[in-house]
């Protein structure tokens, strides 16, 4: 299996495969590359709809150039925890960030969220985030304010009274439930339009269908989140109410 960075020709094959509607696994098989390599390449370069081989190749060359110019690690600096490959971790964080951006988050907000999710502690202070991302504290403050407003992180104080930003299983649950409530609200508003536009009219029928659809979706999301929380986050040997 070939190793090393993707060549420009391989990137062109990826672009052709995406245009033909091939799955990442099939494109990877044709290149004799791991599926994760193709997935990471596409997601960090605009996603399947926006991927361009020439732009992706130039972006990779720029990243490699910046990496070569970066100062070497100071002697005595501890290596990545658990023997991790620092470059692989950095690339993965970029991929994770790209996914968040494609879901609608601003770039800096996505970078902050990806950083929190890829720490072992699941929490960082504003100063730690600023240092980790090499950005200003003001940029971090704006990003965490947005994430907090969306229920994607929570705030807590550590033993030194510093504010920490946290992601954990419960944060994901609460965020999912907030999304379900938002979807349900859309259904409520759509159903109000039925009375305004007149029952039996084409416009009212359309809004009623929208309301029924989002009702079903929001209820399904909430039910699935509750089930997942109970099944996946309950410790072995305990019931859902916490008793042994």
matplotlib code that plots the C-alpha trace (Angstrom):
import matplotlib.pyplot as plt

x = [0.0, 1.5, 2.4, 3.2, 1.3, -1.3, 0.0, -1.6, -2.7, -4.3, -6.2, -7.5, -8.7, -10.5, -12.2, -13.3, -14.6, -16.6, -18.0, -19.1, -20.8, -18.4, -18.2, -15.0, -14.3, -14.5, -12.3, -9.8, -9.8, -9.0, -6.1, -5.0, -5.2, -6.9, -10.5, -9.6, -7.0, -9.5, -12.1, -9.7, -8.4, -12.0, -13.3, -10.3, -10.6, -14.2, -16.1, -17.5, -19.5, -16.6, -13.5, -11.1, -7.9, -5.7, -6.8, -6.4, -2.9, -1.8, -3.4, -1.4, 1.8, 1.2, 0.6, 3.7, 5.7, 4.4, 5.2, 8.8, 9.2, 7.8, 10.3, 11.3, 10.0, 12.0, 14.3, 12.7, 9.1, 7.0, 5.8, 2.1, 0.2, -0.2, 2.5, 0.2, 1.6, 1.5, 1.1, -1.7, -3.5, -3.1, -4.5, -7.4, -8.3, -8.4, -10.7, -13.0, -13.0, -14.0, -17.0, -18.2, -17.8, -19.8, -22.6, -22.8, -20.4, -18.1, -14.4, -13.1, -16.0, -15.5, -11.8, -12.6, -15.1, -12.8, -10.0, -12.3, -13.4, -9.9, -8.5, -8.4, -9.9, -12.7, -12.2, -9.9, -9.6, -9.7, -6.0, -5.4, -7.5, -5.8, -2.4, -3.4, -5.0, -2.5, -5.3, -6.3, -8.3, -11.0, -11.5, -11.8, -14.3, -16.6, -16.4, -17.2, -20.1, -21.7, -21.1, -22.5, -25.6, -26.2, -25.7, -22.7, -20.4, -20.9, -19.0, -17.6, -15.1, -12.0, -10.2, -8.3, -11.6, -10.8, -13.6, -13.3, -15.3, -16.4, -17.7, -19.0, -21.7, -24.4, -23.5, -24.1, -27.4, -28.6, -27.5, -29.5, -32.6, -32.3, -32.2, -35.3, -37.1, -36.1, -37.5, -40.7, -41.1, -41.0, -43.9, -45.9, -45.4, -46.3, -49.5, -50.5, -50.4, -53.1, -55.7, -54.4, -54.4, -57.6, -58.1, -58.4, -56.4, -53.3, -51.0, -52.6, -52.3, -48.6, -48.0, -49.9, -47.7, -44.6, -45.9, -46.7, -43.2, -41.3, -43.4, -42.4, -38.8, -38.5, -40.2, -38.0, -34.8, -35.9, -36.9, -33.6, -31.5, -33.2, -32.7, -29.1, -28.4, -29.9, -28.2, -24.8, -24.2, -25.5, -22.7, -22.7, -24.4, -26.8, -30.3, -31.4, -32.3, -28.7, -29.5, -27.4]
y = [0.0, 3.4, 5.7, 9.4, 12.4, 12.2, 13.2, 15.7, 12.8, 11.0, 14.1, 14.4, 10.8, 11.7, 14.6, 12.4, 9.8, 12.4, 13.7, 10.2, 9.8, 7.1, 6.4, 7.3, 3.6, 2.9, 5.8, 4.7, 1.1, 2.4, 4.5, 1.6, 4.0, 3.8, 5.1, 7.5, 9.1, 10.0, 11.1, 13.4, 14.8, 15.6, 17.0, 19.3, 20.7, 21.9, 18.6, 16.4, 19.2, 21.8, 19.6, 20.7, 18.8, 21.7, 23.8, 20.9, 20.3, 23.9, 24.1, 21.0, 22.5, 25.7, 23.7, 21.7, 24.9, 26.4, 23.2, 23.2, 26.8, 26.2, 26.3, 22.8, 21.6, 22.9, 20.3, 18.7, 19.5, 16.4, 14.4, 14.0, 12.1, 8.4, 8.3, 10.1, 11.3, 15.1, 15.6, 13.1, 14.8, 18.2, 16.9, 15.2, 18.4, 20.2, 17.6, 17.8, 21.6, 21.4, 19.1, 21.6, 24.5, 22.6, 22.1, 25.9, 27.0, 29.9, 28.8, 30.1, 28.6, 25.3, 25.3, 25.9, 23.1, 20.7, 21.5, 20.8, 17.5, 16.3, 17.0, 14.1, 16.3, 17.6, 21.1, 24.1, 27.6, 30.6, 31.1, 27.4, 27.7, 30.9, 29.3, 26.0, 27.8, 30.7, 33.3, 36.3, 35.9, 38.0, 35.5, 32.7, 34.7, 35.3, 31.7, 30.3, 32.8, 31.4, 27.8, 28.4, 30.0, 27.0, 24.5, 23.0, 23.6, 24.3, 26.6, 25.6, 26.9, 24.8, 24.8, 28.0, 29.7, 29.8, 29.5, 26.3, 25.4, 21.8, 19.2, 15.8, 13.3, 15.4, 18.5, 16.5, 15.3, 18.8, 20.2, 17.5, 18.1, 21.8, 21.0, 18.9, 21.7, 24.2, 21.8, 21.4, 25.1, 25.3, 22.9, 25.0, 28.1, 26.2, 25.0, 28.5, 29.4, 26.9, 29.0, 32.2, 31.0, 29.1, 25.3, 23.5, 25.9, 24.7, 27.0, 25.7, 22.1, 22.7, 24.2, 21.3, 18.8, 20.7, 20.7, 17.0, 16.3, 18.3, 17.0, 13.5, 14.4, 16.3, 13.6, 11.0, 13.0, 13.5, 9.9, 8.6, 11.0, 9.8, 6.1, 6.7, 8.5, 5.7, 2.9, 4.4, 6.6, 4.4, 2.7, -1.1, -2.6, 0.3, 1.1, 4.3, 5.8, 5.2, 2.4, -0.7]
z = [0.0, -0.9, 1.9, 2.2, 1.1, -1.7, -5.1, -7.4, -9.7, -6.7, -5.8, -9.4, -9.1, -5.8, -7.5, -10.4, -8.0, -6.1, -9.4, -10.2, -6.8, -5.6, -1.8, 0.0, 0.5, -3.3, -4.1, -1.5, -2.9, -6.4, -5.0, -2.7, 0.2, 3.6, 3.5, 6.4, 4.1, 1.5, 4.0, 5.8, 2.4, 1.3, 4.5, 5.1, 1.6, 1.3, 1.5, -1.3, -3.0, -3.0, -3.3, -6.1, -6.7, -7.7, -4.7, -2.3, -3.6, -3.2, 0.3, 1.3, -0.1, 1.9, 5.1, 4.6, 4.0, 7.2, 9.1, 7.8, 8.9, 12.3, 15.2, 16.3, 19.7, 22.6, 24.1, 27.1, 26.0, 26.7, 23.7, 22.9, 25.6, 25.1, 22.4, 19.9, 16.6, 16.9, 13.1, 12.9, 15.8, 14.2, 10.9, 12.6, 14.5, 11.1, 9.7, 12.8, 12.5, 8.8, 9.7, 12.3, 9.7, 7.2, 9.8, 10.1, 12.8, 12.2, 11.7, 15.1, 16.9, 15.1, 16.1, 19.7, 19.8, 18.0, 20.5, 23.4, 22.0, 21.3, 24.8, 27.3, 30.0, 27.9, 29.4, 28.8, 30.2, 27.9, 28.3, 27.4, 24.3, 23.2, 23.6, 21.9, 18.9, 18.8, 18.7, 20.9, 24.1, 22.5, 19.7, 22.2, 24.3, 21.3, 20.2, 23.7, 24.1, 21.0, 21.9, 25.4, 23.9, 21.7, 24.6, 23.0, 26.0, 29.7, 32.0, 35.4, 37.9, 38.9, 42.3, 41.3, 40.5, 36.8, 34.4, 32.3, 29.2, 29.2, 26.7, 27.9, 27.3, 29.0, 27.0, 23.8, 25.2, 26.2, 22.8, 21.0, 23.1, 22.4, 18.7, 19.1, 20.9, 18.2, 15.5, 17.5, 17.7, 13.9, 13.8, 16.2, 14.0, 10.8, 12.4, 13.4, 9.7, 9.0, 10.8, 9.3, 5.7, 6.0, 6.5, 3.2, 1.2, -0.7, 1.5, 4.7, 3.6, 2.9, 6.3, 8.0, 6.2, 7.4, 11.0, 10.9, 9.5, 12.0, 14.9, 13.9, 13.5, 16.8, 18.8, 17.2, 18.0, 21.7, 22.1, 20.6, 22.7, 25.9, 24.9, 24.0, 27.2, 29.2, 27.3, 26.6, 29.7, 32.5, 34.3, 34.3, 37.4, 37.9, 36.8, 35.0, 38.4, 39.6, 42.1, 42.2]

ax = plt.figure().add_subplot(projection="3d")
ax.plot(x, y, z, "-o")
ax.set_aspect("equal")
plt.show()
